[in-house]
Amino acid sequence: MEYINLKKQYERISEDLRSRLNCVLENADFIMGDSVKRFEGEMAAYVGVKYTIACASGTDALQLIFMAYDIGPGDAVFCPDMTFIASVEPACLLGATPVFCEICEDTYNIQPKSLERQIKRVIEQGKLIPKAIVAVDYLGNPADYDELQPIADRYNLLMIEDAAQSIGASYHGKKCGSLGNIAATSFFPSKPLGCYGDGGAVFTNDEHIWEKISSLHIHGKGKSKYDNIRIGINSRLDTIQAEILLAKLRILDDEIQTRQHLAKIYDRELNPIVKIPTITLDATSAYAQYVIQLKPEDDCLDFRGYLMQNHIPNISYYPNPLHLLPVFEGIDTYGENFDFSVRHGRCNVGIPFSPYLSENEQQYVIEQIKKYFQEARK
Ligand SMILES: *Cc1c(COP(=O)(O)O)cnc(C)c1O
C-alpha cells in the first residue's frame, strides 16, 4: 500500500503525458516555453484570479511575495505555529522576524484570537513593525478568512494565503489561492496538484505586483532578461513541469471529488475512535492528507509502530510545532501558549490517502485501526 499513490495516477494519465512530453522534447523549448504561459492562464482561470506567476517551488513563491512587498529587517510576519517551516522561512531569510500564533483546537488553522493577541503584543513591545500574516490552509482545509481579514484590515497587514496544500479546495464557493491579498502554492509531487519535481506559483489580482514578481523571478529583468532593473532570483517553472501540470489540471476536480468521498468514509468509520479532520464552516477541503489526532492518553508511537507492522504507511504532519524547532530556539514567543499545536504535533497521524486509494485498501486500514483501539483502550 502507498501512503499517496502517485503510481496509479500516472497509469491514468500516462498516454496524455507521453505525447505532451514528446512535444517538449522535440521542440527543445525547456525554459519559459509556451506551455508555461498556457499553464499560467489555465491556473489563473481555475483559481479565479487575474494573474498566475509560475516559479520553481512553493518556497520560492512565498519568497517572491515577501520580496515584492519589501518585507525585511524590522518586520514581523505572523504565522500559525503548526505548519511547514517554508511558510515563513523565506521571510526569515530576508531578515524579517516570524511571530508564531496558536492554532484552532479543531481545524488546526491559525487561531484568530491568538493572532490578534500577538499583533497587540508586538505593537506594545515596539521593536518590530507588524507587516504580514501567512494564513496556511492546513492539510488542504481553508483558514477562516472571514475571521482573519478584519484583523488584517484593523492593523493594516498584508494577508498572504499559503495554499500549498489546498489547490482544489474552496471557501464560500471561492477557490483557495484567491482568498488573501495574494497567495502562493506548491506543486511538490505529493500536493493535491503536483508535478514531477519542484514547482510553485503565485496568484494575484494586482497588476503592479504581477509585473514586479514577473521581473523578480527572472533576475529582476526589465524589458528583457539583459536589461535588469532590480536584484531578483532565478525561479522558473520548467516547460516539462508545465505540461505535466496541464495534464493533471484536467483531472483535478474529479480527483478532489474522490478525495471528498474517501474522506467521508474515513470520517464515518473512525469517528469517534480518533479525532477526525474538522473542516472550516462553508468550506471544502482538498484533503492534501487525511490526518487523525489521537487522544492525549493514547500512545502515538505504539500506534504508529502497529500500523507499520501491518504494512500501513503513515506519517506525522507535522511532529514539531515551529516554536520548538531547533532553528527557532530562544525566539520571542511573546508569552503565548501553544497547547493545541503541541498536542497536535504529539498526537497526529497521517494515514494512507489519495484519490487512488482502493476500496479494499481503505477497508483494511479502517479494520486495523479499529482493532488496535479495541485492544489498546480495553
Ligand atoms: C509544501 C509546502 C510549502 C513549500 O512548498 P515547496 O514547493 O516544497 O517549496 C510551503 N508551505 C506549506 C504549508 C507546504 O505544505
The ligand as an ORCA input file, in Angstrom:
! r2SCAN-3c Opt
* xyz 0 1
  C       4.909     22.233      0.728
  C       4.657     23.469      1.465
  C       5.392     24.638      1.226
  C       6.610     24.693      0.356
  O       6.467     24.216     -0.928
  P       7.735     23.645     -1.739
  O       7.218     23.522     -3.121
  O       8.096     22.336     -1.121
  O       8.829     24.638     -1.636
  C       5.025     25.796      1.901
  N       4.011     25.786      2.780
  C       3.302     24.686      3.052
  C       2.165     24.762      4.030
  C       3.606     23.476      2.420
  O       2.903     22.382      2.706
*
